[in-house]
Amino acid sequence: MQFKTNHIEGLIECFPTIFEDDRGLFYESYNKIKFGDNGIPFDFVQDNYSKSKKGVVRGLHFQNAPHAQGKLVRCMTGKALDVVVDLRKDSATFGQYAKVLLDAEIGNMLYVPAGFAHGFSALEDTIFVYKCTDFWNKAAESGIIWNDPDLNIDWEVSNPIISEKDAILPLFKTLL
């Protein structure tokens, strides 16, 4: 497995070694020791699954402390543009975002530490799965509207499909 850091500290992209033959393929998608040795030394306590049609945008979601979640995200099928916004006020990259293309064919994953808003756009019909470092907590739930003009994120989909809940999330500047 290979691990690649991002320009935003704490984001780590993971690439499994894929073994293919005429029967199909095999790869190790998670190994606690390897992940720990490469900056992801966390226990995951909850797995989540979502299925999205091409053009769906989900996010930007996060949970406030003390229930902030780190997430290890990937596509089981399809492709998604994963988007994270740094909400760590003491970070040099506070308010900046990063985008990573997650592709089921290559099996890449992204580790997103606690302190980030997270979302994705389904570039194809997609099954998206993620492991979380804390349990979901309704009272800690929050988010940023997907089309925030100050963030100006290109989700790389035209006519995005947005949930009613995500369509009324607040602007980033209201969180400051």
Helices and strands as residue ranges (DSSP letters): E 2-5, E 12-15, E 19-21, E 24-26, H 32-37, E 46-52, E 57-63, E 71-77, E 79-86, E 97-103, E 109-112, E 116-122, E 126-132, G 138-140, E 141-143, H 164-167, G 172-175
